[in-house]
Amino acid sequence: MLLTETAPVAPPVAGRRRRLRTFTAHEWTQAVIMSVLLAVSMIWLAPPYVRWLMSAGTAPLDPASPVRTIIGDGGDPTGQSWQIAWTGHALLHDIGRLWNTNLFHPEPYGLAYTDSLLGYAPFGFVGGGPDAAVLRYNVVFVLAFALAFLGGYALVRQLGGNWIGAAAAGAAFAYAPWRYGHDGHLNILSSGGIALALAMLARGHGWSFTDGYRPERTRPGWVAAGWLTAAWQISLGFGIGLPFAYVLAGVCLVAAGGWLLRGRPSLGRRVLLADAGGLLVFLGVTGYLAQIYQSVRDLHPQIERSWDYVALFSPTWKGLLTAPRPSLPWGDWHEPARQAMGNAPNEKVLLCGFLLYALAAAGLVISIWTIRQRVLLAAGIVLGVLLAIGTNGPLYKLVYLYLPGFDGTRTPGRLILWPTLLLGVLAAGLLTQLCRRAAAMTREGYARTAAQVVTVPLLAVLLFEGMPKLDHVPVRIAPAVMAEAHAPLMVLPSDEGIDLNIALWSTAGFPTMVNGAAGITTPEHHGIRELMKTFPSPQSQQKLREIGVRTVVVVREYVVGTPYELVLNAPATPGVTRRDVGADILYTLD
């Protein structure tokens, strides 16, 4: 019999610990963890303490409740919390009604009256009711910033920057001051998938700034992941998804041209299959959503934005130097500049960060990127800015007239997202080069410390300039009368602000109701609102019966001081039963 020696087998517990240490020590694990921790600190934990410190300790220190308060304001965020809740509910329980929501009765495609946030639907699978909807929204809001940081970080690391440069790009992309002007627009803040998809696609195709195309580095899995991430980003909405789709198309054309000019180097069969499959998924998602939104346009052609209307929301050059109110370093100082902007100033503030501007300018001179790459980055920044200022620049009219979809966009200023990303890439090239020079000038053993001493303070200041003082607004609790109303129903009063709160209340069971507020108001919806100011007039009753509504809820707190106030003391009317429920009123049509 032959005897052979066998290596000792590591205990299972020790093996698991070793794998866990390896996993936690990996750069990408740490990047994900730090992205989330930074977002929680900057967006959720810091604002209450910032307000307390700014008051010199005189204001109460009141950490925000993630269930009873909502980030931003009490308007759009409550409506968006309903969107996430509704999409999750519909996909699980009534997918046929996904687009024909419980709101906007009896009109179809209510979910497509604004960016749908469909990609966040899985969050809506867990929990129910307004409390869960608010908590869910707050979690998603914080994670949107975490993903933006991670996306910027991943893109620069793939291009060839070091971790400090990548962190600077992530900080610039996620925490640029202009973003806080959209603190009520989760659809605009959810941009992390853009940078992450570009990073994944570059990695999957073995391409970077520093090394060019390396066929031995191609990874089909990353190619597929990149396309799926791009499709997910599009599913959140076309507000920033539409420009992303065009940019991605341009990147594909440039990449295809470069591939042809270089003699068609082999990409590998698996990479080509991943591209083909991923592109089909991306086009399928984009085409499906485009068809839904086109149906809305066919039904309501008035939603097309006229050139004069776009001009009302177009920023000027001064917007590049102006921050929104929630910016901690600059918000108060820039109040006079915002007031001079006229209507919707938060749509016109474009400040990416003064330090970011300085770092990017220096990055044109000192950088690890080649001169050609720096020139192309600078050209992209200029192009993006010229488009972001809308009607105040020479280029936006071209996309407005000739690129499908842009004539439905209200605010060109949102395009500042692209210059912000490119500024971050330029800044990352500078910081990476500074690290290399500091290390080269330091004796062995101190190179890493020297590099960090030179660059980490710049990263810290960049983050400070991106600190917000966001409001955490108490959420209005649904009145008791809502629980006693039978659907379909109408809640009075009804307008763009109040209906957003009512939408949140409707997450308790999703009753069908006429109320609803979004990016567009159809003539039918507006007409019902106007007619209901006369309720319980015979005309208003007739309209409600025509659309199948037999219940009207009057919320006294909201009605007082509005044109609907007359309903509080309306005389008895045949065919209508009135019942007081606490301070509110429940009307039932016989």
C-alpha positions in Angstrom: 0.0 0.0 0.0 1.3 3.4 -0.9 1.1 6.1 1.7 0.8 9.7 0.6 1.0 12.8 2.7 -1.8 15.3 2.6 -1.7 18.9 3.5 -3.5 19.8 6.6 -7.0 21.1 6.0 -7.8 24.5 7.4 -10.7 24.6 9.8 -13.9 25.8 8.1 -14.2 28.7 10.5 -10.7 29.9 9.8 -11.3 29.6 6.1 -14.4 31.7 6.3 -12.7 34.3 8.3 -9.9 34.5 5.8 -12.3 34.9 2.9 -14.2 37.6 4.9 -11.0 39.5 5.5 -10.1 39.2 1.9 -13.5 40.5 0.9 -13.6 43.4 3.3 -10.0 44.4 2.4 -10.8 44.6 -1.3 -10.8 48.1 -2.8 -14.3 47.9 -4.2 -15.8 46.6 -1.0 -14.3 49.5 0.9 -15.4 51.9 -1.8 -19.0 50.8 -1.5 -18.9 51.0 2.3 -17.3 54.4 2.2 -19.8 55.7 -0.4 -22.7 54.7 1.8 -21.2 56.0 5.1 -20.3 59.3 3.4 -23.8 59.7 2.0 -25.4 59.0 5.3 -23.1 61.5 7.0 -23.5 64.2 4.4 -27.2 63.9 3.6 -28.9 62.6 6.7 -26.8 63.0 9.9 -25.0 66.3 9.2 -27.9 68.7 8.4 -29.5 68.8 11.9 -26.1 69.4 13.5 -25.2 72.0 10.9 -28.3 74.0 11.6 -27.5 73.7 15.4 -24.0 74.9 14.9 -25.0 77.8 12.6 -27.3 79.0 15.3 -24.4 79.0 17.8 -26.3 76.3 19.8 -29.4 78.4 20.3 -31.6 76.2 18.1 -32.8 72.8 19.4 -30.7 69.9 18.3 -33.4 67.7 16.7 -32.1 64.7 14.8 -34.6 64.0 12.0 -36.9 61.0 12.1 -36.6 58.9 8.9 -40.3 58.0 9.2 -41.9 61.3 10.3 -39.8 63.7 8.2 -38.8 63.8 4.5 -35.7 65.3 2.9 -36.1 68.4 0.9 -39.7 69.8 1.2 -43.2 68.6 1.7 -44.1 68.7 -2.0 -42.4 66.7 -4.7 -40.7 64.2 -2.3 -44.1 63.1 -1.0 -45.3 62.5 -4.5 -42.1 60.6 -5.4 -42.5 58.5 -2.3 -45.9 57.5 -3.7 -44.4 56.7 -7.0 -41.9 54.2 -5.5 -44.6 52.7 -3.4 -47.1 52.5 -6.3 -44.6 50.8 -8.7 -43.7 48.2 -6.2 -47.3 47.6 -5.3 -48.4 47.3 -9.0 -45.6 45.0 -10.0 -46.5 42.6 -7.1 -50.3 42.8 -7.1 -51.7 44.5 -10.3 -49.1 44.8 -13.0 -51.8 45.6 -15.6 -52.4 48.9 -13.8 -48.7 49.9 -13.6 -49.1 53.0 -15.7 -52.8 53.6 -15.0 -52.3 54.4 -11.4 -54.7 54.9 -8.5 -54.4 58.6 -9.0 -55.6 60.9 -11.9 -58.8 58.9 -12.2 -60.2 58.4 -14.9 -57.2 59.3 -17.1 -54.7 56.7 -18.3 -50.9 56.7 -18.0 -50.8 58.7 -14.8 -47.4 57.3 -13.9 -45.9 58.7 -17.1 -47.0 62.3 -16.3 -43.5 62.7 -14.9 -40.3 60.6 -14.6 -41.6 57.3 -13.4 -38.7 56.2 -11.1 -39.6 52.7 -12.2 -36.1 51.4 -11.5 -36.7 51.9 -7.8 -39.8 49.7 -7.8 -38.0 46.8 -5.9 -37.8 49.1 -2.8 -41.6 49.2 -2.9 -41.9 45.5 -2.5 -41.3 45.9 1.3 -43.7 47.5 3.7 -46.9 49.4 3.2 -48.6 52.6 4.0 -47.3 56.2 4.4 -44.8 55.5 7.1 -43.1 52.9 5.0 -43.3 55.1 1.9 -41.5 58.0 3.7 -38.8 55.7 5.2 -38.3 54.1 1.8 -37.9 57.5 0.1 -35.4 58.7 2.6 -33.3 55.6 2.2 -33.4 55.8 -1.6 -32.5 59.5 -1.4 -29.4 58.8 0.6 -28.4 55.8 -1.6 -28.7 58.0 -4.7 -25.8 60.1 -3.5 -23.9 57.0 -2.5 -24.3 55.6 -6.0 -23.2 58.9 -7.6 -20.0 58.9 -5.5 -19.3 55.3 -6.3 -20.0 55.8 -10.0 -17.6 58.7 -10.2 -15.0 56.8 -8.3 -15.3 53.7 -10.4 -15.1 55.7 -13.7 -11.8 57.4 -12.8 -10.3 54.3 -11.4 -11.1 52.6 -14.7 -9.6 55.5 -16.7 -6.4 55.2 -14.8 -6.5 57.6 -11.8 -5.5 56.6 -8.3 -7.9 56.3 -5.4 -7.5 59.9 -4.2 -8.2 61.3 -7.7 -11.2 58.8 -8.0 -12.5 59.9 -4.6 -12.3 63.6 -5.7 -14.2 62.8 -8.9 -16.8 60.9 -6.9 -17.2 63.8 -4.5 -17.5 66.3 -7.3 -20.1 64.3 -9.1 -22.2 63.4 -6.1 -21.9 66.5 -4.0 -21.6 69.4 -6.4 -23.5 72.4 -4.9 -25.9 72.7 -7.8 -27.4 69.3 -7.0 -29.0 70.6 -3.9 -31.2 72.9 -6.0 -32.9 69.7 -6.9 -33.4 68.4 -3.4 -37.0 67.7 -4.2 -36.2 66.0 -7.5 -35.0 62.4 -6.8 -35.2 61.7 -10.6 -32.5 64.3 -11.2 -30.3 63.4 -8.3 -30.3 59.7 -9.3 -27.4 60.0 -11.7 -25.0 57.4 -10.3 -26.0 54.8 -12.9 -24.6 57.0 -15.6 -21.0 57.1 -14.4 -21.2 53.5 -13.2 -22.4 52.2 -16.5 -19.7 54.0 -18.4 -17.1 52.6 -16.0 -18.4 49.1 -16.4 -18.5 49.3 -20.2 -15.0 50.7 -20.3 -13.8 47.9 -18.0 -15.6 45.2 -19.9 -14.0 46.4 -23.2 -10.5 46.6 -21.6 -10.2 50.3 -22.2 -8.7 53.1 -20.2 -7.1 56.6 -20.7 -3.7 55.4 -19.5 -3.4 52.1 -21.3 -5.8 52.4 -24.3 -7.4 49.2 -25.5 -6.0 46.0 -24.0 -7.8 43.0 -25.5 -6.4 40.7 -22.7 -8.3 42.8 -20.2 -11.8 42.4 -21.8 -14.5 41.1 -19.5 -17.8 40.1 -21.0 -19.5 40.0 -17.6 -18.7 43.7 -17.1 -19.9 44.5 -20.5 -23.3 42.9 -19.8 -23.4 44.6 -16.3 -22.7 48.0 -18.0 -25.6 47.7 -20.4 -28.0 46.5 -17.6 -26.9 49.4 -15.4 -27.6 51.8 -18.3 -31.0 50.3 -18.9 -31.8 50.6 -15.1 -30.7 54.3 -15.3 -33.1 54.9 -18.2 -35.9 53.3 -16.3 -35.7 56.0 -13.7 -36.9 58.6 -16.2 -35.9 60.6 -19.3 -35.2 63.8 -17.3 -31.5 62.9 -17.3 -31.9 59.6 -19.1 -32.6 61.1 -22.5 -29.3 63.0 -22.7 -27.6 59.8 -21.3 -29.0 57.8 -24.2 -27.7 60.2 -26.7 -24.3 60.4 -25.1 -24.1 56.6 -25.0 -25.0 56.4 -28.7 -22.2 58.9 -29.4 -19.7 56.9 -27.3 -20.7 53.8 -29.3 -20.2 55.6 -32.6 -16.8 56.9 -31.6 -15.8 53.5 -30.3 -16.9 51.8 -33.5 -15.0 54.3 -35.5 -11.8 53.8 -33.5 -12.2 50.1 -33.8 -12.4 50.4 -37.6 -9.5 52.8 -37.9 -7.3 50.5 -35.8 -7.7 47.6 -38.2 -10.6 46.0 -36.4 -8.7 44.3 -33.5 -10.3 41.2 -32.1 -12.8 41.8 -29.3 -13.7 38.2 -28.6 -16.9 36.3 -29.3 -18.1 36.5 -25.8 -17.6 40.3 -25.6 -19.5 40.7 -28.9 -22.4 38.5 -27.6 -22.5 40.5 -24.3 -22.6 43.7 -26.3 -25.4 42.4 -28.5 -27.5 41.1 -25.7 -26.9 44.1 -23.5 -27.7 46.5 -26.2 -30.9 44.7 -27.0 -32.0 45.0 -23.4 -31.1 48.7 -23.3 -32.9 49.4 -26.5 -35.9 47.3 -25.4 -36.2 49.2 -22.1 -35.7 52.6 -23.8 -38.1 51.8 -26.6 -40.8 50.5 -24.2 -40.6 53.6 -22.1 -40.5 55.9 -25.1 -43.7 54.3 -26.4 -45.5 54.9 -23.1 -44.4 58.5 -23.0 -45.3 59.0 -26.7 -48.8 57.7 -25.9 -49.1 60.5 -23.3 -47.9 63.1 -25.9 -50.4 61.8 -28.4 -53.2 62.1 -25.9 -52.0 65.5 -24.6 -50.0 67.3 -27.3 -50.0 70.5 -25.3 -47.3 69.1 -23.0 -44.7 70.0 -25.7 -42.5 72.8 -24.3 -42.4 75.8 -26.5 -39.2 77.7 -27.1 -40.4 80.6 -25.1 -41.4 78.3 -22.2 -37.9 76.8 -22.1 -36.4 80.3 -22.1 -38.2 81.0 -18.8 -36.2 78.2 -17.2 -32.9 78.6 -19.0 -29.9 79.7 -16.8 -27.4 82.4 -17.7 -23.6 82.3 -17.3 -24.0 83.7 -13.8 -25.6 80.4 -12.8 -22.2 78.8 -13.0 -21.1 80.9 -10.0 -24.3 80.6 -8.0 -25.3 78.0 -5.5 -28.7 77.0 -4.3 -30.1 77.8 -0.8 -29.3 74.4 0.8 -25.5 74.8 0.0 -23.8 75.2 3.4 -20.8 77.3 2.3 -22.5 79.5 -0.3 -26.3 79.2 0.1 -26.8 82.3 2.2 -24.1 84.4 0.4 -25.7 83.8 -3.0 -29.3 84.7 -2.0 -29.2 88.1 -3.8 -27.9 86.4 -7.0 -30.7 83.8 -6.9 -33.4 86.4 -6.4 -32.1 88.2 -9.5 -32.7 85.1 -11.5 -36.4 85.5 -11.5 -38.7 82.4 -11.5 -37.5 79.0 -10.6 -34.0 80.0 -9.4 -33.1 76.5 -8.2 -33.4 75.3 -11.9 -30.9 78.0 -12.9 -28.1 77.6 -10.3 -25.2 75.6 -11.9 -22.3 76.0 -9.4 -20.2 72.8 -9.6 -17.7 74.1 -6.9 -15.1 76.8 -6.9 -12.4 74.4 -5.8 -13.4 72.0 -8.5 -13.1 74.7 -11.1 -9.6 75.5 -9.8 -8.5 71.9 -9.7 -9.9 71.2 -13.2 -8.1 74.3 -14.6 -4.8 73.2 -13.0 -5.5 69.7 -14.4 -5.3 71.2 -17.9 -1.6 71.9 -17.2 -0.6 69.2 -14.7 -2.1 65.7 -15.2 -1.6 62.1 -15.8 -3.9 62.4 -18.8 -2.4 63.1 -22.2 -2.6 66.6 -23.7 -5.1 65.2 -26.3 -7.3 63.8 -23.6 -7.2 67.0 -21.6 -8.2 69.0 -24.7 -11.1 66.6 -25.4 -12.3 66.8 -21.7 -12.1 70.6 -21.9 -14.1 70.6 -25.1 -16.7 68.4 -23.6 -17.0 70.7 -20.6 -17.5 73.8 -22.9 -20.0 71.9 -25.0 -22.0 70.8 -21.9 -22.0 74.3 -20.4 -23.2 75.8 -23.7 -26.1 73.3 -23.8 -26.9 73.8 -20.0 -27.5 77.5 -20.4 -30.3 76.6 -22.8 -31.8 79.5 -24.8 -29.0 81.8 -23.5 -26.4 79.8 -25.5 -26.0 79.1 -29.2 -26.3 75.3 -29.2 -29.4 74.2 -27.3 -31.8 75.1 -30.2 -30.1 72.5 -32.3 -30.9 69.7 -29.9 -34.4 71.2 -29.2 -35.2 71.1 -32.9 -33.5 68.0 -34.2 -33.1 65.5 -31.3 -36.4 63.7 -30.5 -37.5 64.2 -26.9 -35.8 67.5 -26.1 -38.9 69.5 -27.0 -40.5 68.0 -24.0 -37.8 69.0 -21.6 -38.4 72.1 -19.4 -35.0 72.8 -17.8 -31.8 72.8 -19.8 -29.8 73.5 -16.7 -29.9 69.8 -15.7 -27.4 69.2 -18.4 -24.7 70.6 -16.1 -24.4 67.0 -14.9 -22.1 66.3 -17.8 -19.6 69.2 -17.3 -19.6 68.2 -13.6 -18.5 64.7 -14.4 -15.8 65.9 -16.8 -14.5 68.5 -14.4 -14.1 65.7 -11.9 -12.1 63.6 -14.3 -9.8 66.6 -15.0 -9.4 67.2 -11.3 -8.6 63.5 -10.8 -5.8 63.6 -13.3 -4.3 66.5 -11.4 -4.5 64.9 -8.0 -3.1 61.6 -9.3 -0.1 63.4 -10.8 0.4 65.4 -7.6 0.6 62.1 -5.7 3.2 60.7 -8.1 5.3 63.8 -7.9 5.1 64.0 -4.1 6.1 60.3 -3.9 9.0 60.8 -6.3 10.4 63.7 -4.3 10.2 61.8 -1.0 12.6 59.2 0.2 11.6 55.5 0.3 9.2 54.6 3.1 7.5 58.0 3.2 6.2 58.3 -0.4 2.6 57.3 0.4 2.4 59.6 3.4 3.8 62.5 1.3 1.3 61.9 -1.5 -1.6 61.9 1.0 -0.4 65.1 2.8 -0.4 66.9 -0.6 -3.8 65.7 -1.9 -6.1 64.6 1.0 -6.6 68.1 2.3 -7.8 69.1 -1.2 -10.2 66.2 -1.1 -11.5 67.3 2.3 -12.1 70.9 1.1 -13.8 69.6 -2.0 -16.2 67.6 0.3 -16.7 70.6 2.6 -17.7 72.8 -0.4 -20.3 70.1 -1.2 -21.8 70.0 2.2 -25.6 70.7 2.4 -27.9 72.1 5.0 -31.0 70.2 3.8 -34.3 70.5 5.4 -36.0 67.5 7.0 -39.7 68.5 6.7 -42.3 66.9 9.0 -44.8 64.8 7.0 -48.5 65.6 7.3 -50.4 62.6 8.7 -53.5 61.5 6.8 -56.7 62.7 8.6 -59.0 60.0 10.0 -61.7 60.8 7.4 -59.5 59.2 4.7 -59.9 55.8 6.3 -63.7 56.0 6.0 -63.9 57.1 2.4 -64.8 54.6 -0.3 -63.1 54.6 -3.7 -63.3 56.1 -6.2 -63.1 59.4 -4.4 -62.1 63.0 -4.7 -60.3 65.0 -2.0 -60.8 68.7 -1.6 -59.0 71.0 -2.0 -57.0 69.9 -5.1 -54.0 71.6 -6.5 -50.4 70.8 -7.5 -49.1 71.1 -3.9 -51.8 69.6 -1.9 -52.3 66.6 -4.2 -48.7 65.5 -3.6 -49.5 65.0 0.1 -52.7 63.3 -0.8 -50.8 60.9 -3.1 -48.7 59.9 -0.1 -51.8 59.3 2.0 -53.1 57.0 -0.8 -50.3 54.5 -0.2 -52.6 53.1 2.6 -54.4 50.7 0.3 -54.0 52.8 -3.0 -57.7 53.8 -3.3 -58.7 55.1 -6.8 -59.0 58.9 -6.7 -59.2 61.9 -9.0 -56.4 63.7 -7.2 -52.9 63.7 -8.6 -50.1 66.1 -9.3 -47.1 65.7 -11.7 -45.0 67.4 -14.3 -48.1 68.0 -16.5 -51.7 68.9 -15.8 -54.1 67.8 -18.4 -57.1 70.0 -19.5 -59.4 67.3 -18.1 -57.8 67.2 -14.7 -57.7 71.0 -14.6 -61.3 71.2 -15.6 -62.4 68.9 -12.8 -60.5 70.9 -10.2 -62.1 74.1 -11.3 -65.6 72.6 -11.3 -65.1 71.1 -7.9 -64.7 74.6 -6.5 -68.5 74.8 -6.8 -69.2 71.5 -5.0 -71.9 70.4 -4.2 -73.4 72.2 -7.2 -75.5 70.1 -9.6 -72.9 70.5 -12.3 -70.1 69.1 -10.0 -72.3 66.2 -8.9 -73.1 65.3 -12.5 -69.4 65.3 -13.4 -68.5 63.1 -10.5 -71.3 60.6 -11.4 -70.1 60.5 -15.0 -66.6 59.4 -13.9 -67.9 57.0 -11.3 -67.0 59.0 -8.1 -69.5 58.8 -5.2 -67.3 60.0 -2.3 -65.9 63.5 -1.7 -63.6 64.2 1.3 -63.1 67.7 2.5 -60.0 68.4 4.6 -60.8 71.5 6.6 -57.2 72.4 7.4 -56.4 72.6 3.7 -59.7 74.1 2.5 -59.7 77.2 4.7 -58.5 80.2 2.7 -58.9 78.5 -0.7 -61.6 78.9 -3.4 -63.0 75.5 -2.2 -63.8 77.0 1.2 -67.5 77.6 0.4 -68.1 73.8 0.6 -67.7 74.0 4.4 -71.0 75.8 4.8 -72.8 74.6 1.7 -76.6 74.1 2.2 -78.1 70.7 2.1 -78.4 69.4 -1.5 -80.6 66.6 -2.8 -78.7 63.5 -3.7 -75.7 64.3 -1.3 -75.2 63.1 2.2 -72.9 65.0 4.5 -71.2 63.5 7.6 -68.6 65.2 9.8 -65.6 63.1 10.8 -63.7 65.0 13.3 -62.8 68.4 11.8 -63.3 67.1 8.3 -66.3 66.3 6.1 -67.3 63.2 4.2 -69.8 63.7 1.4 -71.5 60.7 -0.3 -73.4 60.9 -3.5 -76.6 58.8 -3.5 
